[in-house]
Amino acid sequence: MYGQDDFVLGTKIGLPKYHLVNPEGNFIKGTGFLEGRFVKEVDENGKPTLAVDIIEDLKKRKFIFQTRKL
């Protein structure tokens, strides 16, 4: 829970507070395909790669209900 809204809602509904990212900004052991990856990972052109992989994983597991271009 790293954003204020996430923290407030998570606290309200009793979610546990675990750090999934180490002080260097990499996901810790046990975080699946995210393990060891930098939270602001980008490719050689500066495009985000981690965010794309997370979205693809959510789509694959049918946790994305709607998408739209901004």
VOGU-568760 format. One record per residue (C-alpha): residue number from 1; residue in three letters; y negated, x, z. Coordinates in nm, 4 decimals. Each point is the difference from the previous one (the first is absolute). Example, Ala and Ser with C-alpha at 12.3 -4.5 7.8 and 13.67 -1.06 7.14 Angstrom:
<nodes>
NODE     n   res         c2         c1         c3
NODE     1   ala     0.4500     1.2300     0.7800
NODE     2   ser    -0.3440     0.1370    -0.0660
</nodes>
This chain:
<nodes>
NODE     n   res         c2         c1         c3
NODE     1   met     0.0000     0.0000     0.0000
NODE     2   tyr    -0.2855     0.2126    -0.1274
NODE     3   gly    -0.2646    -0.2542    -0.0984
NODE     4   gln    -0.1956    -0.1964     0.2589
NODE     5   asp     0.1192    -0.3369    -0.1333
NODE     6   asp     0.3625     0.1187     0.0020
NODE     7   phe    -0.0383     0.1332     0.3517
NODE     8   val    -0.1547    -0.3215     0.1344
NODE     9   leu     0.2548    -0.2284    -0.1660
NODE    10   gly     0.2933     0.2265     0.0872
NODE    11   thr    -0.1091     0.0129     0.3631
NODE    12   lys    -0.0484    -0.3767     0.0084
NODE    13   ile     0.3527    -0.0694    -0.1256
NODE    14   gly     0.1631     0.2802     0.1974
NODE    15   leu     0.0921     0.2505    -0.2709
NODE    16   pro     0.0985     0.3443     0.1286
NODE    17   lys    -0.2453     0.2819    -0.0594
NODE    18   tyr     0.1724     0.2920    -0.1722
NODE    19   his    -0.1627     0.2843    -0.1892
NODE    20   leu     0.1691     0.0317    -0.3375
NODE    21   val    -0.2300     0.2795    -0.1176
NODE    22   asn    -0.0305     0.3469     0.1519
NODE    23   pro    -0.3353     0.1695     0.0712
NODE    24   glu     0.0095     0.1667    -0.3440
NODE    25   gly     0.0126    -0.3392    -0.1742
NODE    26   asn     0.3665     0.0030    -0.1023
NODE    27   phe     0.2519    -0.2731     0.0726
NODE    28   ile     0.2446     0.1009     0.2730
NODE    29   lys     0.3794     0.0202    -0.0090
NODE    30   gly     0.1671    -0.3390    -0.0145
NODE    31   thr    -0.2535    -0.1671    -0.2296
NODE    32   gly     0.2326    -0.0207    -0.2979
NODE    33   phe    -0.1417     0.0881    -0.3410
NODE    34   leu    -0.3371     0.0674     0.1646
NODE    35   glu     0.1331     0.2814     0.2185
NODE    36   gly    -0.1961     0.3224    -0.0444
NODE    37   arg    -0.2467    -0.1511    -0.2459
NODE    38   phe    -0.3760     0.0285     0.0492
NODE    39   val    -0.1726    -0.3331     0.0675
NODE    40   lys    -0.2645     0.0651    -0.2675
NODE    41   glu     0.2395     0.1492    -0.2561
NODE    42   val    -0.1322     0.0120    -0.3570
NODE    43   asp     0.1212     0.1372    -0.3316
NODE    44   glu    -0.1634     0.2814    -0.1967
NODE    45   asn    -0.2542    -0.2496    -0.1424
NODE    46   gly    -0.1006    -0.1300     0.3430
NODE    47   lys     0.1836    -0.3319    -0.0337
NODE    48   pro     0.1747    -0.1242     0.3151
NODE    49   thr     0.3762     0.0422    -0.0130
NODE    50   leu     0.1058    -0.0991     0.3491
NODE    51   ala    -0.1735    -0.3381    -0.0205
NODE    52   val     0.1683    -0.0701    -0.3340
NODE    53   asp     0.3416     0.0896     0.1438
NODE    54   ile    -0.0578    -0.2268     0.3006
NODE    55   ile    -0.0988    -0.2902    -0.2255
NODE    56   glu     0.3064     0.0566    -0.2200
NODE    57   asp     0.2234     0.0041     0.3086
NODE    58   leu    -0.1526    -0.3263     0.1237
NODE    59   lys     0.0506    -0.1593    -0.3437
NODE    60   lys     0.3626     0.1156    -0.0106
NODE    61   arg     0.0633    -0.1550     0.3415
NODE    62   lys    -0.1864    -0.3181    -0.1063
NODE    63   phe    -0.2748     0.0408     0.2623
NODE    64   ile    -0.2804    -0.0280    -0.2577
NODE    65   phe    -0.0923    -0.3612    -0.0518
NODE    66   gln    -0.2950     0.0341    -0.2361
NODE    67   thr    -0.1808     0.2728    -0.1896
NODE    68   arg    -0.3217     0.0051    -0.1976
NODE    69   lys    -0.2211     0.2578    -0.1657
NODE    70   leu    -0.3370     0.0651     0.1591
</nodes>
